[in-house]
Structures are given as structure tokens and as C-alpha cells.
Amino acid sequence: MPEETDTRPWGDGFVRPSEAADWEHLLSAVTDLPWSLRFPSPSPPSPPSPSPPSDPDRGRAVVRRRWIDDIALVDWESGPFSGVRGARQIAETGDDYLIVSVMGAGSAVFRQDGHDWLLRPGDALFWESRRPARVTAREPVVARSVMVRRRLLEDAGCWMGGGEPARGPVPETQLLRSYLDSLGASLPRLSGAAVVAARNALLELGWGALQSASPPARRVAVERYLESHLGRRDLSAEQVAAANSISVRTLTRLFHDAGDTFTGVLRAKRIARVREELLTGDATVAALARRWGFVDSSHLNRRFRAVHGMSPQEYRDKGARTREASLAEPSERA
């Protein structure tokens, strides 16, 4: 299927309202996703006409759509802008789309369902056409989006909902971006059968990349990280969030949605390790405190007693008595 492209030079570095309206019409026609667009207005000029922009790319915008069988690949490149999809734009949308947008350059803030996400190069965001959305870019941006009709994903068994972005450092996201770059370059040369194969691979790869950013998968990844770093006394939410390429806010939400807190889960994991070693090893309480991230033995004593109603040493003694009693029972019965 042919690609649709439009390039408009903005010689003075901004788009006047009439031109913004033209772009709204063009964007709707090319992508089937109407937006209400705003572009920066110039400051009052003196002399009367504004001087040419120092950055030639600032006065340039491109929107292009290409087809991968029944999936649309849309490229957007522009200077600073803001856009809104409200009730009117949603009603004018021709179908129910699920969209994966990958930032190529620049940064933008995307808002949907009450959440604001700062997208940087390499980040991928999954969003839905049937929900209100807002985007603001305060610098030139390059982005590539994959538009899929919802029923295509559902028919393939790929159930998804919009949510937290998959960040650039995540391997699945890097693979998706590389695949899109390669596909964009080779698409004109692909045969019909190859296009269908590329379409199917894109569905599976895109779904897998965004699933890696889903709350259940992220919670598992975070807890795996915690398990391998419990001995670090300075382990913080900021460090764990950074290591998992998410924000502290997202980390907090992962635990809050399950009725937990980051601090509570971290403490429970440390107490569990201490409890296990009290029953199976002979390390002192002070050594266990140092090994599992507590400040000292007094700190461990307080935390352990709050959970088990007794000190670590009392817990160890009780475990020893229980084992001795279980070993004595067979001989007594004999």
C-alpha cells in the first residue's frame, strides 16, 4: 500500500493558527487519529517580521504513514508542539486503535488516565485511542508509532491495556526499536509474503516488549532484584527504581496496588532470611544483622520482635526445643 507523506516548511519557526488547523486535518487524514494541535507562537517581533530560525530543523514537520499489511507505521517529526485528544477527537476516530509510540529524539510528556509520563529517546509507550490523551513537546521531537486495531491484537490473544512506558534500557524495548528501524528501511523492498511475516513478528515483538513493562512482570523483576541485594544496608527505593528503569512513583504504585509498601516488603524479606538462618545455621544474631542489611543487632531485635513477638535468640531456642522434641518422640513411643 502507498505511503502518505507531507512536509511543510515553517520558515519563521512556528505555525500560525490557520496552519495548525491544516495540520490537524492532515494528521487526521493520514493517521485516522484526530488531534487538537497547538504550536508555539512567536514573541512580538521587532522589527516587524521575525528573523529566520537559527536551527533549520525547527521549522520543519513531517508526518508519514506506511502499511505493514493491516498495521500502520506512522512517523512524526516536528518542532515543539502540544496536542489534545478529547471527546470530539475520539468520536471522530475511525476505529478503536492500540498504539505503541517510540521516542526517537527529543522528549515529550504524555498524559492519559491521570498519569503523566516523561518520554525520552528509546522509551516506548502503549496507549489507547478511545481514552482522552494529551502530549506536550517543548523541543523538536522524532517519534514512530505502530497503530493496530484492537480486534487484531485480541484475535491474536494479545490482551493489553495502556500503562507505564517501557524504558529504553529494557532489552525488549531496545529490540523493538531496532526492529522498527530495520523494518522502516526495508519495507519498500519486501514481497507480499514477507510483509505478512513482518507484520506477525511485529505483533509478537511489540506485545512482548510492552508486557515486560506490565505491573505483574515488573513486580517480579523488582522482587528478584531485592532478593539479590538484601544485604545492602543502604538499599533505597531510588536505587531499586533506577536499577529497574522505572520511577520511584511507579515502584511505589507496584507495591501499593497489592496492599504493600516498598519498605514493608524489603523488611519482610530480610526478616525471612534471618528466620531461616536462625533455624538452620549457627551465625550470631549480630552477624545475621550485618549480613541482611540491619543497622545492628538491636535494630534486628526490634524488627524481629515486632513480627514474631520474641527476639531472634528466643526464636532460635524455641526452634531447637521443637526439633529436640520431635527427635525424642519416636524413642518414647518405642
Buried (B, 14 or more C-beta within 10 A) or exposed (E): EEEBEBEBEBEBBBBEEEBBEBBBEBBBEBBBBBBBBBBBEEEEEEEEEBEEBEEEEBBBBEBBBBBBBEBBBBBBBBBBBBBBBEEEBBEEBEEEBBBBBBBBEBBBBBBBEEBEBEBEBBBBBBBBBBEBBBBBBBEBBBBBBBBBBBEBBEEEEBEBEBBBBBBBEBEBBBEBBEBBEEBBEEBEEBEEEEBBEBBBEBBEBBBEBBBBBBBEEBBEBBBEBBEEBBEEEEBEBEBBBBBBBBBBEBBBBBBEEEEEEBEEBBBEBBBEBBBEBBBEEEBEBBEBBBBBBBEEBEEBBEBBBEBBEBBBBBBBEBBEEEEEEEEEEEEEEE
